[in-house]
């Protein structure tokens, strides 16, 4: 799906004064890099900008800074005349508080995203599922508005591209993502900072957590899945957080027999967050939709309540049916 009107989008932003940029909870590199990269760009043209995310910036992305990051709805100014939703197309993905906030918001709404099946009904949308990251769309807007890109903006946007393509290893990598990444490097993006922060700044306690996750690992030859999970007790015993298990579903794909990496982490008693990763084996967004979730063809997720073994069997059966 592609809804493309850069001139209309640029005009909407130019004619707005007090702008709130919203990204999805449990923010990843694309959500934060895109939203804060846009924030920095709009500051350059003297817009009053704020960034909202229900959650704080995770440690592995702590190099991404924002002077006006809001985590509480009560801190949002009353005079917002444009809300820009970045890297999501469903109010629910911003959290239940934002869902309620939007009921009474009567001013302009803009959606900038690259996910399938948009659920926000807005006439102002820039949605392109062929883009490997929302950061690419943000780059196009900034470029169209002729806002100069400095090192800070370039680093934020490159973070979005690198994380959503897993450093250009995922099958969503295309010539566009490589071309724009190259331009961002020319603008001064700090590739060394991005790579060292995301991939090399890991603690010893993470190794203890990974040992536990790998001890729970199961490979199913029929569905070609690599599956593992982590409980709240595992996090407690290893003194780690959900951030320390970031990227595990992708890690399973490094093994040639595995076509789908599945990592599940407990978020409450018998309540789980499921991450799915693949390189084109089946459409994972379709699989996630069966469980009330969503995402992309090669990266998707959903929430599940129940027994972990029931989840594993159900996933394997559905994957076999989809093959």
Secondary structure, DSSP 8 states (H G I E B T S, - for coil): -EE--HHHHHHHHHT-SEEEEE--SS--HHHHHHHHHHHHHHHHTT-EEEEE-SS---GGGTT---TTEE-SGGGS-TT--EEEEES-SSGGGG-HHHHHHHHS--SEEEEEE--SS--S--S-EEEETTSS-HHHHHHHHHHHTT----HHHHHHHHHHHHHHTTTTTSTT--HHHHHHHHHHHHTT--HHHHHIIIII---HHHHHHHHHHHHT-EEETTTTEEEEEE-HHHHHHHT--GGGGTTHHHHHTTSTT-SEEEEEEEEETTEEEEEEEESSSS-HHHHHHTTT-EE-SSEEEEEEES-HHHHHHHHHHHHHHH-
